[in-house]
Amino acid sequence: MSRPFRGSPILFIIASLLPAFDSGCAKEPVKPVRSGAPSATPSVRRIAVIPKSTSHAFWQTVKAGAEAAGADAAATIIWTGPSKETDITGQIDILQNQVNGKVDGIVLAACDSKALIKPVKDAMARNVPVVTIDSGLSEDASLCYIATDNVQGGRLAAQALAKEVGGKGKVGLLSIHKGAASSDQREQGFLEEIKKYPKIELVSTLYSESDVATALDQTYNMLTSHPDLAGIFASAEPGAVGAANALRQKKLAGKIKLVGFDASPEEIGALQQGIIQVLIVQDPYKMGYEGVKTVLRAIDKEPITNSRVDSGVTAVTAGNMSDTEVHKLLYPLGP
């Protein structure tokens, strides 16, 4: 015999309704986790881009190309390099630190064609793919080398200078740094080609060490030793800027013909002013972009079919600098 409810009538009504509320508000079932499903978003690939230095306009354009390729592939670009192109030990330390920091790949412009061979081989042995750009190695230690044909660039410079001096006279070479691949190759091409002009005499070969102030001093030395100099080839941005400053200060602009390499704002200004007659222009944006794209393909285990990629070189004068394709080379990031 059941006992009557001895509480408040209101409590009795609430108690009798509780099962109805519970059945009407059933909890959403928990979805089972499928076996083998990823538990987190895949990690972003990290690419170290290590130039010969970080200060010159040329390298900043390389950086822009590398970062554009990184953005296209949702990869992180770590831009790090020595402050001077002659700091070989510093660049080796940077490369080794990036490998130890477990980057996924490296794009490198080697300060020295021999000293960087072992560090690159060590990186590759640790499954960190390395692609070289601009300045490569004397051995095929990297997966791919993307650069100007620097020998051809040197030849173009010799042809341009010979034309500017009328095929005769004394000329000087202001090179970059002994042992750097790009420097040695441009020097090689220039020397090979200038020999084809019997009335032209190469009377001086000096080195800027990739420093504008040093290039200025070396140009002064060249002018002092050879006051009858007809022309100069400066084989990189710092050399061309330093030589142009020297000619400007000595009021020799246009009298001594100057052929430079690269296309920094200072060099383009000197070309427009008639201090530089010809610029041998590379495509640093393409080097940075293709360097990152290539190393990403290596990370993804895609085959690298070309071990050498020519990024192109163009002789630019005041007469053709407004041409569409030439303008893009001079202003890859826009005017």
N, C-alpha and C positions, 0 to 999 in steps of 0.2 A: 504494500500500500504506500503510494507516494505521498510525501509530505507537501502540504501547500507552500507556495512561495511566501515567505514572511518578510519581505522587504518593501521598499517604496515601489508603487506601481510604475513610476518612470524608469527605475532601474530595471524592472522586469521587462519593459518594452525594449530598452537598449540591448539587454542581454539576448533577447530573442532575435534581434536583427543582426547581430554581429556576424553570423555565418553568411548572411546574404551579402554584406559589404565585402567580405573576404573573397567570395567567389566572383564578385563583379569586378574586382581590381586585381586580377591575377598578375604576378610579376613577369616581366619580359624574360624569356629564357636566355641563359648565357650561351653565346655562340662558341662552339668548340674550336680550339686552335688546331689548324691542319698540320699534320706532321710534315716537316721539311719546309714550311713557309718561312720567309726571311723575317727575322725579328727586329731588324733595323735597316735604315736607308744605307745603301752602299757608300763607303767613304769616298770623298772627293779626291781625285788624283792630284798630286802635288808635283809640279815640275819646277826644278831650279834652273834658271837661266843665268849663266855666269859669263858676262862679257869680259873683255880685256881691261876695261875700266868703265866707270859709270858717268864720267863727267862730260864727255863730248857730245855734240848734237847727233853724230852718227849713231852712238850707242843708245841715245834716247829714242831714236827712230826704230832701232832694233827692238827696244822694250815695247814700244807701241804695237809693233807687229806681233810680238809674242803674247802680249796681253789680249789682243783681238782674237788670236787663235785659242787662248785659254777660255775666253768668254764664250766662244762658239761651242766649245766642248764641255763647258761647266767644270773646268779644271782650275786649280789655284796656281798662279805663277809667282814664284819666289825669285825676285830680282836682286841679285847680290854679286858684287865683284870688287876687285881692288880699286883703289883710287887712282893708281897709275898703271899704265900698260907695261911698265918695266918691273912691276912687283910680281915676279914669277912665284916666289915662295908664298906670298900672300894668296895668290890664286889657287895654288895647290892646297893650302890650308882650308880655303873656302870650299873647294870641291870635296875634300875629305870630310869636312864637317857636315855638308849636305848629305853625303852618303850615310854617315853615322846617324843623321837625323831621319833616315829612312824616307827620303823623297822617292817618288815613283820613277823619275827619269830626270836626265840632265841635258841641257843645251849649252854648249861651251864654245867660246871663241878663245883659243889657246894663246896665252902670252908667249909661249915658247914651244916650238914644234917638236922638241925632243924631251924637255923636262916634264911635259904633261902626259907622256905616253904611259908610264907606269901607273899614275893615279887613275887614268881612264881605264886601263886594263883591270885594275883592282876593282873599280866601280862595276864594270861589266861582269866580273867574276862573282860579284854579290847580287847579280840580277837587277842592276840598275842600268838601263839602257842609256847610252850617251850618243848624242848627235853633235857634230862640230859644225860651226858656221864661221864665215869670214876668214878666220885664221885656223888652219887645221894642224895635223900632226904629220911627222915625217914617215910614220908607219900607219897602216890602215887599222888603227886600234878602235876607232868609233864605228858605229853602224852606217853612218852616212855623213858626207861632207857637203854642205850647202854654202856656196860662196861665189864671188866674182871669179872669173878667169883672170887672176891677177897678172899672169904673164902677158896675156892679151891687153890688159889695162896698161901695162908698162909700154907695150908696143904702140898703142894708140897715143900715149903721152909723147913718145919720141916722134911719131909722125906729126902730131900737132905742133910740137915745139919746132921741129925742122921747118914746117911751113911758116910759122910765125917769124922765124929769124931769116927767112929767105934762103934756107939751105946752106948757110955758111956762118962761121963765127964760133966763139967759145961759149960753152954752156956748162952749167953746174947741176948736180943732182943732190937734192936734199931729201934723203931717205928717212926711214923711221927708226928701226932698231935691228941690229944684226941678230939673227936667230928666230925672229918672228916670221912665220911662213908668208904672210901677206907682204911684208916688207921685202923679204928676199926675192919673192916671185916678181913683184913690180920692178925691183931693181934689175932682175935678170932680163925681163922683157924689154926694159928701156935700153939696157946696154946692148942687147942683141940687135935691136932695131936702129939705134943711133949710129952703129958702125956702117950702116948702109949709106950714110951720107959722108962722103970722103972730105968734104970741105967743112964739116962740123967737128970740133975738138972738145971732148969732155975733159975739162981741166980741174974739176973738183967734185968729190963725193963726200958729203958730210951727213950727220945724223941728228935729227931733231929730238930723239928719245920721246917722241909723242908729246912734246911740251912746247907751248907757244913761245914762252920766253927764251927757251933754248934755241928754237928755230930762228927767232929774231937775231940772237947773237951769232948763230952760225951763218946766217945770210950776210950780216955785217962782215964776218971773217972772209966770206967768199968774195964780197965786193971789194974789200981792202986788198986781198991777194990778187984779184983779177979785175982791175977797174975797167977793162975793155970787154967785160962779160956781155954776151948778147941775150942770154936767156937762162931760165932756171926751171927745173921740174921738181915740185914739192909733192911727194908721193902720199900724203895723208892730210887730213884736216888741220891738225896743229901746225904742221910744216907750212902749209899754204897760207894760213892766217898770219903766222909769224913772218914769212917772207913778204907777204903783201904789206904788212905794217912797216917793214924795213924799207921797201921801195917807196912807200908813201912818205915816210920820214925823210928819206934821202932825195925826194922829188925826182925819182927815176921811174915813176909809173908810166907805162907805155913805151919808155925807152928801152928798158930791159923787159923782155917778154917773160911772162910767168904762166906756166901750166900747173894746175893743182889737181888734187884728187879729193873726191867727196863733195858735199853740197850743203855745208852749214849756212845759216843766215849770213854770217860774216863773209863767207866765200862768195855767196850769191851777190851780196852787196858789192864786193870787190870786182866781180865780173861785170856788173852793171856800170861800175865807175871806170872800167877800162884798166884797172890795176892787174887783174887776172884776165888773160885772153881766152883760156880754155879750161874747163873743168871736166875731169874724167869721173863720171858719176855712176855709183853703184846703186843697188836696191836694198838698203838695210831693212826696210819694212818687210820685204819678202823673205829675207833671211830669218828674221825673228818669227814670222808667221809660219813659214814652212818648217823651220826647226822644231817648233812646238808640235805641229801637226804630225811630223814624222816620228817624233819620240812617242807620241800618243798611240800611233799605229803599232809601234814596237811593243808598248805596254799591253796592247790588246792582242798581241801575238799575230798580227798581220804581217805578211812578208814585206821586207824592204827591198824592192827590186833594183833600185839605183843607188849605188854607193857614192856617187858624185853627181851633184846637181849644180848647174851653172845658173846663177841668179841674174846674170846679165851685166853689161857695162856700156855706157854711152858717152860720147864726146859732146859736151855742151858748150855753146858759144853764145854771145849776146844776140847772134842772128837767129838761133833756133830755140832759144829758151822759152819762147811763148808757144811753141808747138804743143798740141794737146798732150801727147805722150811724154814729151820732155818735161812739161809743166808738172805732170803727175809725179815724176821722179824727183823734181826739185821741191815739191810741196806735197809729200805723201799724206800729211795730216791736215791738208787744207792750207790756203794762203794765210 
